[in-house]
Amino acid sequence: GLALDGFDPVSFHLGPAPRPGRADLDHVWGGAAWRFASEANRAAFLRDPWAYAPRLGGHDAQAAARGVLADADPAIFLVREGRLYLFRTVEGRARFMAEPALFASAETRWRDLRRELVAP
């Protein structure tokens, strides 16, 4: 599939809103196609994809904190401590920002949740 609905993963870290990537500047990593708005952003991603890929497999961070897998909307995001988190709703993002303990809960529960994605 197409990661982040085609948004440039590096652009989330550079400005107030993500930029759409270009089809001619893509790279397949982690089983998905990632698009980039510029050669420089593509090069940055290639140097360290883990730094730019969304945490929690791109799933809704607020739901992950509750132990639930849920799709997220790349337009609803938060960059915290250099890491990209995605959300399903603006309210979920607001709650996540208001309750710092949810970050640790989401990261801890993600270890078990990701096993559900690859379970036979």
C-alpha positions in Angstrom: 0.0 0.0 0.0 0.8 3.7 0.1 2.1 4.9 3.4 0.6 7.9 5.0 -1.9 8.3 2.2 1.0 9.6 0.1 2.1 12.4 2.4 5.9 12.9 2.7 6.9 11.4 6.1 9.8 13.9 6.5 7.5 16.9 6.0 5.6 16.1 9.2 8.8 17.1 11.0 9.4 20.3 9.1 6.3 22.4 9.2 2.9 23.0 10.5 1.3 20.6 7.9 2.5 17.6 6.0 3.1 17.9 2.3 2.0 15.5 -0.4 4.7 13.3 -1.8 5.4 13.0 -5.5 4.8 9.7 -7.3 8.2 10.0 -9.1 9.9 10.3 -5.7 9.0 7.1 -3.9 10.7 4.4 -2.0 9.4 1.0 -0.8 10.3 0.3 2.8 8.6 -1.9 5.3 6.2 -3.3 2.8 4.8 0.1 1.8 5.5 2.8 -0.8 6.6 6.1 0.8 6.4 9.3 -1.3 8.5 12.4 -0.9 8.0 16.1 -1.7 11.7 16.5 -2.6 14.9 14.6 -3.2 16.3 16.0 0.1 13.4 14.5 2.0 13.8 11.2 0.3 17.5 11.2 1.1 16.8 12.0 4.8 14.3 9.1 5.0 16.7 6.7 3.3 19.4 7.6 5.9 17.1 6.8 8.9 13.6 5.6 8.0 12.8 4.8 11.7 13.2 8.4 12.6 10.4 9.5 10.2 8.0 6.5 10.0 5.0 7.0 12.3 5.2 5.2 15.7 2.8 2.4 16.5 2.7 1.2 12.9 0.8 4.3 11.9 -2.2 3.3 14.0 -4.2 5.6 16.2 -2.1 6.4 19.2 -4.9 7.1 21.5 -6.6 3.8 20.7 -3.3 2.0 21.1 -3.0 3.4 24.6 -6.2 1.6 25.4 -4.9 -1.6 23.9 -7.0 -1.3 20.7 -5.8 -1.3 17.0 -7.5 1.4 15.0 -6.8 3.1 11.7 -5.5 6.7 11.9 -5.9 9.8 9.7 -2.4 11.1 8.7 -3.9 14.7 8.6 -4.4 14.4 12.4 -0.9 14.0 13.8 1.5 15.1 16.5 5.3 15.2 16.5 6.5 14.6 20.1 10.1 14.2 21.0 10.9 13.9 17.3 8.5 11.0 16.8 5.4 11.0 14.6 2.1 9.9 16.1 -1.2 9.6 14.2 -4.7 9.8 15.4 -8.2 9.0 14.2 -9.9 12.1 15.7 -8.9 15.6 16.8 -10.4 14.8 20.2 -8.2 11.7 20.6 -5.1 13.8 19.8 -6.2 16.4 22.4 -6.6 13.8 25.0 -3.3 12.3 24.2 -1.6 15.6 24.5 -3.4 16.4 27.8 -2.4 13.1 29.4 1.3 12.5 29.1 1.0 9.0 30.6 -0.8 7.9 27.4 2.4 8.1 25.4 4.1 5.4 27.6 0.9 3.3 27.7 0.6 3.4 23.9 4.3 2.4 23.4 4.0 -0.4 26.0 0.8 -1.8 24.6 2.1 -1.6 21.0 4.5 -4.5 21.7 1.5 -6.8 22.1 -0.7 -5.1 19.5 1.8 -5.5 16.7 1.7 -9.3 17.3 -2.0 -9.2 16.4 -1.1 -7.8 13.0 1.1 -10.8 12.1 -0.8 -13.5 13.9 -1.7 -16.5 11.7 
